[in-house]
Amino acid sequence: MLCWTDVAAQDPELMEKGHNMLFQHGIGLAYLATVDASNAPRLHPIVVVHLDSGLYTFLIPSPKQRDLEHNPGYALHAYSSAESDNEFALRGVVRRVDDETIRAAVIDAAQHGVAPEHDLYEFLISSALLAEYEYRGHWPPAYSIWNAAAGG
């Protein structure tokens, strides 16, 4: 599992396009897929924050936070665009970040309020996928894939 910066060093074009998709609406918007204690899937809209050091989110005590504390595996999918059918998705595990210096930096970069009870998580990445379509409705897309298991 690698942080965003390490994946971007291995595949800068993929991660730049992915960043553009995550932040196409001004702030970072994505759907977070988790599984609950009974292994039932759950999908949550979230806000993500990108720093040079990684990709982060703040979570309040909630079902999604409980899911990730029970099983840190995730899938993250950028919000759709009105202009194209392109897709960007990440998979991996989250790690809770308790470092106050990192927390302060992420709060400074966030474009939304962060309450003290919000816990900070970093997305560590095992795979990244970008699907680019020539035009709306075109099939198949051109895929760009980064995978930690394949050595990047």
Biotite code that builds the C-alpha atoms (Angstrom):
import biotite.structure as struc

atoms = struc.array([
    struc.Atom([0.000, 0.000, 0.000], chain_id="A", res_id=1, res_name="MET", atom_name="CA", element="C"),
    struc.Atom([1.344, 3.378, -0.983], chain_id="A", res_id=2, res_name="LEU", atom_name="CA", element="C"),
    struc.Atom([0.331, 6.940, -0.240], chain_id="A", res_id=3, res_name="CYS", atom_name="CA", element="C"),
    struc.Atom([-0.923, 9.185, -3.051], chain_id="A", res_id=4, res_name="TRP", atom_name="CA", element="C"),
    struc.Atom([2.476, 10.851, -3.499], chain_id="A", res_id=5, res_name="THR", atom_name="CA", element="C"),
    struc.Atom([4.267, 7.529, -3.997], chain_id="A", res_id=6, res_name="ASP", atom_name="CA", element="C"),
    struc.Atom([1.715, 6.323, -6.561], chain_id="A", res_id=7, res_name="VAL", atom_name="CA", element="C"),
    struc.Atom([1.928, 9.691, -8.354], chain_id="A", res_id=8, res_name="ALA", atom_name="CA", element="C"),
    struc.Atom([5.712, 9.301, -8.559], chain_id="A", res_id=9, res_name="ALA", atom_name="CA", element="C"),
    struc.Atom([5.217, 5.965, -10.347], chain_id="A", res_id=10, res_name="GLN", atom_name="CA", element="C"),
    struc.Atom([2.334, 7.048, -12.614], chain_id="A", res_id=11, res_name="ASP", atom_name="CA", element="C"),
    struc.Atom([2.071, 10.849, -12.675], chain_id="A", res_id=12, res_name="PRO", atom_name="CA", element="C"),
    struc.Atom([-0.319, 11.096, -15.638], chain_id="A", res_id=13, res_name="GLU", atom_name="CA", element="C"),
    struc.Atom([-2.862, 8.686, -14.130], chain_id="A", res_id=14, res_name="LEU", atom_name="CA", element="C"),
    struc.Atom([-2.816, 10.389, -10.747], chain_id="A", res_id=15, res_name="MET", atom_name="CA", element="C"),
    struc.Atom([-2.991, 13.908, -12.230], chain_id="A", res_id=16, res_name="GLU", atom_name="CA", element="C"),
    struc.Atom([-6.071, 12.939, -14.222], chain_id="A", res_id=17, res_name="LYS", atom_name="CA", element="C"),
    struc.Atom([-7.502, 11.252, -11.128], chain_id="A", res_id=18, res_name="GLY", atom_name="CA", element="C"),
    struc.Atom([-6.862, 14.369, -9.046], chain_id="A", res_id=19, res_name="HIS", atom_name="CA", element="C"),
    struc.Atom([-8.631, 16.477, -11.664], chain_id="A", res_id=20, res_name="ASN", atom_name="CA", element="C"),
    struc.Atom([-11.644, 14.185, -11.505], chain_id="A", res_id=21, res_name="MET", atom_name="CA", element="C"),
    struc.Atom([-11.777, 14.149, -7.694], chain_id="A", res_id=22, res_name="LEU", atom_name="CA", element="C"),
    struc.Atom([-11.556, 17.969, -7.561], chain_id="A", res_id=23, res_name="PHE", atom_name="CA", element="C"),
    struc.Atom([-13.591, 18.814, -10.672], chain_id="A", res_id=24, res_name="GLN", atom_name="CA", element="C"),
    struc.Atom([-16.305, 20.447, -8.533], chain_id="A", res_id=25, res_name="HIS", atom_name="CA", element="C"),
    struc.Atom([-13.870, 22.670, -6.621], chain_id="A", res_id=26, res_name="GLY", atom_name="CA", element="C"),
    struc.Atom([-13.629, 20.508, -3.519], chain_id="A", res_id=27, res_name="ILE", atom_name="CA", element="C"),
    struc.Atom([-12.720, 16.818, -3.487], chain_id="A", res_id=28, res_name="GLY", atom_name="CA", element="C"),
    struc.Atom([-15.887, 14.760, -3.852], chain_id="A", res_id=29, res_name="LEU", atom_name="CA", element="C"),
    struc.Atom([-16.093, 10.981, -3.973], chain_id="A", res_id=30, res_name="ALA", atom_name="CA", element="C"),
    struc.Atom([-18.141, 7.962, -3.045], chain_id="A", res_id=31, res_name="TYR", atom_name="CA", element="C"),
    struc.Atom([-16.605, 5.782, -0.358], chain_id="A", res_id=32, res_name="LEU", atom_name="CA", element="C"),
    struc.Atom([-17.512, 2.080, -0.377], chain_id="A", res_id=33, res_name="ALA", atom_name="CA", element="C"),
    struc.Atom([-17.063, 0.133, 2.867], chain_id="A", res_id=34, res_name="THR", atom_name="CA", element="C"),
    struc.Atom([-18.394, -3.087, 4.348], chain_id="A", res_id=35, res_name="VAL", atom_name="CA", element="C"),
    struc.Atom([-20.136, -3.324, 7.696], chain_id="A", res_id=36, res_name="ASP", atom_name="CA", element="C"),
    struc.Atom([-19.527, -5.929, 10.415], chain_id="A", res_id=37, res_name="ALA", atom_name="CA", element="C"),
    struc.Atom([-21.854, -8.389, 8.635], chain_id="A", res_id=38, res_name="SER", atom_name="CA", element="C"),
    struc.Atom([-19.926, -7.831, 5.346], chain_id="A", res_id=39, res_name="ASN", atom_name="CA", element="C"),
    struc.Atom([-22.832, -5.936, 3.777], chain_id="A", res_id=40, res_name="ALA", atom_name="CA", element="C"),
    struc.Atom([-21.625, -3.190, 1.423], chain_id="A", res_id=41, res_name="PRO", atom_name="CA", element="C"),
    struc.Atom([-22.305, 0.453, 2.170], chain_id="A", res_id=42, res_name="ARG", atom_name="CA", element="C"),
    struc.Atom([-21.768, 3.566, -0.006], chain_id="A", res_id=43, res_name="LEU", atom_name="CA", element="C"),
    struc.Atom([-21.177, 7.066, 1.370], chain_id="A", res_id=44, res_name="HIS", atom_name="CA", element="C"),
    struc.Atom([-20.568, 10.436, -0.283], chain_id="A", res_id=45, res_name="PRO", atom_name="CA", element="C"),
    struc.Atom([-17.523, 12.107, 1.274], chain_id="A", res_id=46, res_name="ILE", atom_name="CA", element="C"),
    struc.Atom([-15.180, 15.061, 0.910], chain_id="A", res_id=47, res_name="VAL", atom_name="CA", element="C"),
    struc.Atom([-11.494, 14.310, 0.352], chain_id="A", res_id=48, res_name="VAL", atom_name="CA", element="C"),
    struc.Atom([-8.508, 16.586, 0.902], chain_id="A", res_id=49, res_name="VAL", atom_name="CA", element="C"),
    struc.Atom([-5.242, 16.316, -1.019], chain_id="A", res_id=50, res_name="HIS", atom_name="CA", element="C"),
    struc.Atom([-1.879, 17.441, 0.330], chain_id="A", res_id=51, res_name="LEU", atom_name="CA", element="C"),
    struc.Atom([1.532, 16.722, -1.117], chain_id="A", res_id=52, res_name="ASP", atom_name="CA", element="C"),
    struc.Atom([1.802, 13.972, 1.482], chain_id="A", res_id=53, res_name="SER", atom_name="CA", element="C"),
    struc.Atom([-1.409, 12.124, 0.616], chain_id="A", res_id=54, res_name="GLY", atom_name="CA", element="C"),
    struc.Atom([-5.180, 11.920, 0.221], chain_id="A", res_id=55, res_name="LEU", atom_name="CA", element="C"),
    struc.Atom([-7.242, 12.343, 3.391], chain_id="A", res_id=56, res_name="TYR", atom_name="CA", element="C"),
    struc.Atom([-10.760, 12.553, 4.749], chain_id="A", res_id=57, res_name="THR", atom_name="CA", element="C"),
    struc.Atom([-12.292, 13.556, 8.057], chain_id="A", res_id=58, res_name="PHE", atom_name="CA", element="C"),
    struc.Atom([-15.019, 11.319, 9.472], chain_id="A", res_id=59, res_name="LEU", atom_name="CA", element="C"),
    struc.Atom([-17.423, 11.940, 12.311], chain_id="A", res_id=60, res_name="ILE", atom_name="CA", element="C"),
    struc.Atom([-18.501, 9.043, 14.523], chain_id="A", res_id=61, res_name="PRO", atom_name="CA", element="C"),
    struc.Atom([-20.789, 7.307, 12.026], chain_id="A", res_id=62, res_name="SER", atom_name="CA", element="C"),
    struc.Atom([-21.512, 3.998, 10.303], chain_id="A", res_id=63, res_name="PRO", atom_name="CA", element="C"),
    struc.Atom([-18.789, 4.654, 7.716], chain_id="A", res_id=64, res_name="LYS", atom_name="CA", element="C"),
    struc.Atom([-16.247, 5.304, 10.471], chain_id="A", res_id=65, res_name="GLN", atom_name="CA", element="C"),
    struc.Atom([-17.302, 2.124, 12.308], chain_id="A", res_id=66, res_name="ARG", atom_name="CA", element="C"),
    struc.Atom([-17.007, 0.190, 9.048], chain_id="A", res_id=67, res_name="ASP", atom_name="CA", element="C"),
    struc.Atom([-13.446, 1.397, 8.512], chain_id="A", res_id=68, res_name="LEU", atom_name="CA", element="C"),
    struc.Atom([-12.439, 0.769, 12.112], chain_id="A", res_id=69, res_name="GLU", atom_name="CA", element="C"),
    struc.Atom([-13.747, -2.807, 11.748], chain_id="A", res_id=70, res_name="HIS", atom_name="CA", element="C"),
    struc.Atom([-12.311, -3.350, 8.251], chain_id="A", res_id=71, res_name="ASN", atom_name="CA", element="C"),
    struc.Atom([-10.005, -0.642, 6.845], chain_id="A", res_id=72, res_name="PRO", atom_name="CA", element="C"),
    struc.Atom([-10.511, -1.771, 3.237], chain_id="A", res_id=73, res_name="GLY", atom_name="CA", element="C"),
    struc.Atom([-12.176, 0.765, 0.947], chain_id="A", res_id=74, res_name="TYR", atom_name="CA", element="C"),
    struc.Atom([-13.071, 1.609, -2.623], chain_id="A", res_id=75, res_name="ALA", atom_name="CA", element="C"),
    struc.Atom([-13.251, 5.278, -3.584], chain_id="A", res_id=76, res_name="LEU", atom_name="CA", element="C"),
    struc.Atom([-14.900, 6.546, -6.773], chain_id="A", res_id=77, res_name="HIS", atom_name="CA", element="C"),
    struc.Atom([-14.802, 10.159, -7.981], chain_id="A", res_id=78, res_name="ALA", atom_name="CA", element="C"),
    struc.Atom([-18.112, 11.906, -8.571], chain_id="A", res_id=79, res_name="TYR", atom_name="CA", element="C"),
    struc.Atom([-19.376, 11.839, -12.135], chain_id="A", res_id=80, res_name="SER", atom_name="CA", element="C"),
    struc.Atom([-18.921, 14.728, -14.515], chain_id="A", res_id=81, res_name="SER", atom_name="CA", element="C"),
    struc.Atom([-21.623, 16.444, -16.534], chain_id="A", res_id=82, res_name="ALA", atom_name="CA", element="C"),
    struc.Atom([-19.172, 16.654, -19.453], chain_id="A", res_id=83, res_name="GLU", atom_name="CA", element="C"),
    struc.Atom([-17.974, 13.048, -19.789], chain_id="A", res_id=84, res_name="SER", atom_name="CA", element="C"),
    struc.Atom([-18.420, 9.475, -18.638], chain_id="A", res_id=85, res_name="ASP", atom_name="CA", element="C"),
    struc.Atom([-14.792, 9.229, -17.448], chain_id="A", res_id=86, res_name="ASN", atom_name="CA", element="C"),
    struc.Atom([-14.232, 7.417, -14.157], chain_id="A", res_id=87, res_name="GLU", atom_name="CA", element="C"),
    struc.Atom([-11.518, 7.362, -11.508], chain_id="A", res_id=88, res_name="PHE", atom_name="CA", element="C"),
    struc.Atom([-11.390, 4.838, -8.678], chain_id="A", res_id=89, res_name="ALA", atom_name="CA", element="C"),
    struc.Atom([-8.981, 3.839, -5.924], chain_id="A", res_id=90, res_name="LEU", atom_name="CA", element="C"),
    struc.Atom([-8.812, 0.775, -3.704], chain_id="A", res_id=91, res_name="ARG", atom_name="CA", element="C"),
    struc.Atom([-6.770, 0.077, -0.622], chain_id="A", res_id=92, res_name="GLY", atom_name="CA", element="C"),
    struc.Atom([-6.917, 0.578, 3.125], chain_id="A", res_id=93, res_name="VAL", atom_name="CA", element="C"),
    struc.Atom([-7.275, 3.635, 5.315], chain_id="A", res_id=94, res_name="VAL", atom_name="CA", element="C"),
    struc.Atom([-5.088, 4.455, 8.256], chain_id="A", res_id=95, res_name="ARG", atom_name="CA", element="C"),
    struc.Atom([-6.148, 6.702, 11.080], chain_id="A", res_id=96, res_name="ARG", atom_name="CA", element="C"),
    struc.Atom([-3.842, 9.708, 11.453], chain_id="A", res_id=97, res_name="VAL", atom_name="CA", element="C"),
    struc.Atom([-3.252, 11.011, 14.975], chain_id="A", res_id=98, res_name="ASP", atom_name="CA", element="C"),
    struc.Atom([-0.271, 13.250, 14.138], chain_id="A", res_id=99, res_name="ASP", atom_name="CA", element="C"),
    struc.Atom([-1.299, 16.808, 15.090], chain_id="A", res_id=100, res_name="GLU", atom_name="CA", element="C"),
    struc.Atom([1.025, 18.424, 12.535], chain_id="A", res_id=101, res_name="THR", atom_name="CA", element="C"),
    struc.Atom([-0.560, 16.480, 9.674], chain_id="A", res_id=102, res_name="ILE", atom_name="CA", element="C"),
    struc.Atom([-4.041, 17.120, 11.083], chain_id="A", res_id=103, res_name="ARG", atom_name="CA", element="C"),
    struc.Atom([-3.383, 20.869, 11.202], chain_id="A", res_id=104, res_name="ALA", atom_name="CA", element="C"),
    struc.Atom([-2.099, 20.849, 7.606], chain_id="A", res_id=105, res_name="ALA", atom_name="CA", element="C"),
    struc.Atom([-5.146, 18.931, 6.358], chain_id="A", res_id=106, res_name="VAL", atom_name="CA", element="C"),
    struc.Atom([-7.502, 21.282, 8.241], chain_id="A", res_id=107, res_name="ILE", atom_name="CA", element="C"),
    struc.Atom([-5.747, 24.248, 6.603], chain_id="A", res_id=108, res_name="ASP", atom_name="CA", element="C"),
    struc.Atom([-6.184, 22.643, 3.166], chain_id="A", res_id=109, res_name="ALA", atom_name="CA", element="C"),
    struc.Atom([-9.810, 21.608, 3.719], chain_id="A", res_id=110, res_name="ALA", atom_name="CA", element="C"),
    struc.Atom([-12.456, 23.834, 2.208], chain_id="A", res_id=111, res_name="GLN", atom_name="CA", element="C"),
    struc.Atom([-14.989, 22.950, 4.880], chain_id="A", res_id=112, res_name="HIS", atom_name="CA", element="C"),
    struc.Atom([-15.287, 23.078, 8.645], chain_id="A", res_id=113, res_name="GLY", atom_name="CA", element="C"),
    struc.Atom([-13.673, 20.393, 10.759], chain_id="A", res_id=114, res_name="VAL", atom_name="CA", element="C"),
    struc.Atom([-14.946, 19.745, 14.271], chain_id="A", res_id=115, res_name="ALA", atom_name="CA", element="C"),
    struc.Atom([-12.687, 18.369, 17.009], chain_id="A", res_id=116, res_name="PRO", atom_name="CA", element="C"),
    struc.Atom([-14.585, 15.052, 17.033], chain_id="A", res_id=117, res_name="GLU", atom_name="CA", element="C"),
    struc.Atom([-13.777, 14.458, 13.332], chain_id="A", res_id=118, res_name="HIS", atom_name="CA", element="C"),
    struc.Atom([-11.111, 11.780, 13.006], chain_id="A", res_id=119, res_name="ASP", atom_name="CA", element="C"),
    struc.Atom([-8.559, 12.025, 10.210], chain_id="A", res_id=120, res_name="LEU", atom_name="CA", element="C"),
    struc.Atom([-7.895, 9.109, 7.852], chain_id="A", res_id=121, res_name="TYR", atom_name="CA", element="C"),
    struc.Atom([-5.405, 8.709, 5.029], chain_id="A", res_id=122, res_name="GLU", atom_name="CA", element="C"),
    struc.Atom([-6.174, 6.609, 1.963], chain_id="A", res_id=123, res_name="PHE", atom_name="CA", element="C"),
    struc.Atom([-3.361, 4.156, 1.272], chain_id="A", res_id=124, res_name="LEU", atom_name="CA", element="C"),
    struc.Atom([-3.627, 2.856, -2.268], chain_id="A", res_id=125, res_name="ILE", atom_name="CA", element="C"),
    struc.Atom([-3.318, -0.682, -3.614], chain_id="A", res_id=126, res_name="SER", atom_name="CA", element="C"),
    struc.Atom([-4.798, 0.090, -7.050], chain_id="A", res_id=127, res_name="SER", atom_name="CA", element="C"),
    struc.Atom([-5.921, 3.043, -9.142], chain_id="A", res_id=128, res_name="ALA", atom_name="CA", element="C"),
    struc.Atom([-8.080, 2.900, -12.255], chain_id="A", res_id=129, res_name="LEU", atom_name="CA", element="C"),
    struc.Atom([-8.923, 5.568, -14.806], chain_id="A", res_id=130, res_name="LEU", atom_name="CA", element="C"),
    struc.Atom([-11.491, 4.894, -17.533], chain_id="A", res_id=131, res_name="ALA", atom_name="CA", element="C"),
    struc.Atom([-11.527, 7.460, -20.348], chain_id="A", res_id=132, res_name="GLU", atom_name="CA", element="C"),
    struc.Atom([-14.269, 7.495, -22.968], chain_id="A", res_id=133, res_name="TYR", atom_name="CA", element="C"),
    struc.Atom([-13.840, 9.116, -26.393], chain_id="A", res_id=134, res_name="GLU", atom_name="CA", element="C"),
    struc.Atom([-17.362, 10.534, -26.089], chain_id="A", res_id=135, res_name="TYR", atom_name="CA", element="C"),
    struc.Atom([-20.500, 9.939, -24.025], chain_id="A", res_id=136, res_name="ARG", atom_name="CA", element="C"),
    struc.Atom([-21.855, 6.467, -24.591], chain_id="A", res_id=137, res_name="GLY", atom_name="CA", element="C"),
    struc.Atom([-18.667, 5.206, -26.282], chain_id="A", res_id=138, res_name="HIS", atom_name="CA", element="C"),
    struc.Atom([-17.593, 1.686, -25.348], chain_id="A", res_id=139, res_name="TRP", atom_name="CA", element="C"),
    struc.Atom([-15.136, 0.403, -24.360], chain_id="A", res_id=140, res_name="PRO", atom_name="CA", element="C"),
    struc.Atom([-13.180, 3.090, -22.560], chain_id="A", res_id=141, res_name="PRO", atom_name="CA", element="C"),
    struc.Atom([-9.395, 3.319, -22.562], chain_id="A", res_id=142, res_name="ALA", atom_name="CA", element="C"),
    struc.Atom([-8.198, 2.044, -19.190], chain_id="A", res_id=143, res_name="TYR", atom_name="CA", element="C"),
    struc.Atom([-5.147, 3.191, -17.266], chain_id="A", res_id=144, res_name="SER", atom_name="CA", element="C"),
    struc.Atom([-4.402, 0.998, -14.267], chain_id="A", res_id=145, res_name="ILE", atom_name="CA", element="C"),
    struc.Atom([-1.821, 1.196, -11.505], chain_id="A", res_id=146, res_name="TRP", atom_name="CA", element="C"),
    struc.Atom([-1.531, -1.794, -9.200], chain_id="A", res_id=147, res_name="ASN", atom_name="CA", element="C"),
    struc.Atom([0.816, -2.148, -6.217], chain_id="A", res_id=148, res_name="ALA", atom_name="CA", element="C"),
    struc.Atom([0.796, -5.947, -6.515], chain_id="A", res_id=149, res_name="ALA", atom_name="CA", element="C"),
    struc.Atom([2.112, -5.686, -10.078], chain_id="A", res_id=150, res_name="ALA", atom_name="CA", element="C"),
    struc.Atom([4.916, -3.399, -8.956], chain_id="A", res_id=151, res_name="GLY", atom_name="CA", element="C"),
    struc.Atom([3.256, -0.188, -10.091], chain_id="A", res_id=152, res_name="GLY", atom_name="CA", element="C"),
])
